[in-house]
Amino acid sequence: MNKKGVCTLHQIFFGIVTVSDKGQIAIPVDARNALDIKPGDKLFVLRRKDGKGVTLVKAEVMDELLRNMLE
């Protein structure tokens, strides 16, 4: 639950962002809070299989996934 009393555990929509002239986006604060994304965190940018978007995954999560695959 967030501080407003709304459960964000299964929230999948956090808002809309605009791509800047430099190709940058800002991750909405509610998404950063719910996903514990902090300044300096590294994110993998992965193209979706259907080619219709991207997925952001924290590097530490990818590291753990790869470690588990190697075991």
Secondary structure as UniProt FT lines:
FT   TURN            3..4
FT   TURN            9..10
FT   TURN            21..22
FT   HELIX           29..34
FT   TURN            35..36
FT   TURN            39..40
FT   STRAND          43..47
FT   TURN            49..50
FT   STRAND          54..58
FT   HELIX           59..70
//
